[in-house]
Amino acid sequence: MKLLIKNAKLFYANKLINCDVLIEDGKFTKIAEHILVSDAQVVDAKFNLVTPGLVDVHVHFREPGQVHKETIKTGTEASAHGGFTTVGAMPNVTPVPDNAEKFLQQIKLNQANSVINTLQYAPVTLDETSDQLVDIEKLAKLGAFAFSNDGHGIMNAQSMFMAMARIAAIGSHLAAHVEDKNLFNKGVINFGSASQRLGLPGIQQVAETSQLARDLVLAKETGVHYHVCHISTKDGVELVRMAKDAGINVTCEASPHHLLLSDQDILTDDANFKMNPPLRSETDRRALIAGLQDGTIDMIATDHAPHAESEKNQGFAKSAFGITGIETSFPLMYTKLVKTGIISLEELLALMTENPAKIFDLKQAGVIKLGQPADFTIINLDDEYEIKQTDFISKGTNSPFIGDKVFGETVQTYVNGECVYSK
């Protein structure tokens, strides 16, 4: 089968070019100013952006065990709606896939129900909460692309040190949710003016930074690729910056909500603004922007965390942590960061395609090149639209961005040359 994309504004080799793109048998085969083929299906991109399929290394699809929140099918369909063709699914499902049997079952579920490429994390420890390590080597052989206890900080330093050493030995990746639960203080919001105004228990910033500082020392000792999930504090960004300067193999991600919102945006007891880590101060938010600009922050990841409405309508004290984000990430980042001149479009695309793919060794994702699987997305950068709850494909509509006017709507998403989403 041949597919010809005419009139593309293609993100190719780190620059934007106007061209045609030919796809044959699910792979890119020709890129040229004008391509004439008699027997191809033709799609007119109308000089909309054609980008490598977006890559998100941090999503929660909730299946098995929590399918009232999301399923692999709805989560991957929502991802395609957001322009994503490759995602990394966290292992905090029920049961946690912490042995070979459960991990293989998770892989089979992903393969049977995904409309995009769903890569699977394995947990670092049993049930994500114990000190006992999983069989890291076996789970890697079974297909774990990386390891994470996301949702939980690893409290035992010896467990973390041994995990890092074993993960480094097999050349894999450790993605850390940095949180010292002893400093978490049963908080539900950032410790600061909003927590005091609303009378809610606050989460101290040192819950993130103290464990991050420990882990960076351990990462230096072991040489592991240590990836910091959803960094949220000014001091956290500075620690990563110093660690990179010292030659430690560390990368980090920031989420759209931490880049765009701070606790001063929390005006009422609205749990759509409740996530973990929490929205921090405006000073922290600006430090994240600076980290994005200077390269300290390597990628944007959504931490897509859908919940049922009943789990998010009980105020901060009783509602679940997390917001849905896979369908709104690119338009929010394009509208708030690119159109305002904070970063360029090319920089944003690298943060959401090539950087995460390269850092996590995803050789079949993140770039458009000849012979590569034809995973790509067509995006309309010109027309403004409103983020509406009714337009979400995800089961979760728990987002503080509903009602925002944005640019950057997905027109079509393709995986292996097959259309998996069309507006």
Stockholm file with secondary structure:
# STOCKHOLM 1.0

chainA/1-423         MKLLIKNAKLFYANKLINCDVLIEDGKFTKIAEHILVSDAQVVDAKFNLVTPGLVDVHVHFREPGQVHKETIKTGTEASAHGGFTTVGAMPNVTPVPDNAEKFLQQIKLNQANSVINTLQYAPVTLDETSDQLVDIEKLAKLGAFAFSNDGHGIMNAQSMFMAMARIAAIGSHLAAHVEDKNLFNKGVINFGSASQRLGLPGIQQVAETSQLARDLVLAKETGVHYHVCHISTKDGVELVRMAKDAGINVTCEASPHHLLLSDQDILTDDANFKMNPPLRSETDRRALIAGLQDGTIDMIATDHAPHAESEKNQGFAKSAFGITGIETSFPLMYTKLVKTGIISLEELLALMTENPAKIFDLKQAGVIKLGQPADFTIINLDDEYEIKQTDFISKGTNSPFIGDKVFGETVQTYVNGECVYSK
#=GR chainA/1-423 SS CEEEEEEEEEEETTEEEEEEEEEETTEEEEEESCCCCTTSEEEECTTCEEEECEEEEEECCCTTTCTTTCCHHHHHHHHHHTTEEEEEECSCSSSCCCSHHHHHHHHHHHHHHCSSEEEEEECSBGGGTSSSBCCHHHHHHTTCCEEECTTSCCCCHHHHHHHHHHHHHTTCEEEECCCCHHHHTTCSEETTHHHHHHTCCEECTHHHHHHHHHHHHHHHHHCCEEEECSCCCHHHHHHHHHHHHTTCCEEEEECHHHHHCCGGGCCSSCGGGCCSSCCCCHHHHHHHHHHHHHTSSCEECCCBCCCCGGGTSSHHHHSCSCCCCTTTHHHHHIIIIITTTSSCHHHHHHHHTHHHHHHTTCTTSSCCCTTSBCCEEEEECSCCEECCGGGCCSSCCCCTTTTCEECCEEEEEEETTEEEEEC
#=GC SS_cons         CEEEEEEEEEEETTEEEEEEEEEETTEEEEEESCCCCTTSEEEECTTCEEEECEEEEEECCCTTTCTTTCCHHHHHHHHHHTTEEEEEECSCSSSCCCSHHHHHHHHHHHHHHCSSEEEEEECSBGGGTSSSBCCHHHHHHTTCCEEECTTSCCCCHHHHHHHHHHHHHTTCEEEECCCCHHHHTTCSEETTHHHHHHTCCEECTHHHHHHHHHHHHHHHHHCCEEEECSCCCHHHHHHHHHHHHTTCCEEEEECHHHHHCCGGGCCSSCGGGCCSSCCCCHHHHHHHHHHHHHTSSCEECCCBCCCCGGGTSSHHHHSCSCCCCTTTHHHHHIIIIITTTSSCHHHHHHHHTHHHHHHTTCTTSSCCCTTSBCCEEEEECSCCEECCGGGCCSSCCCCTTTTCEECCEEEEEEETTEEEEEC
//
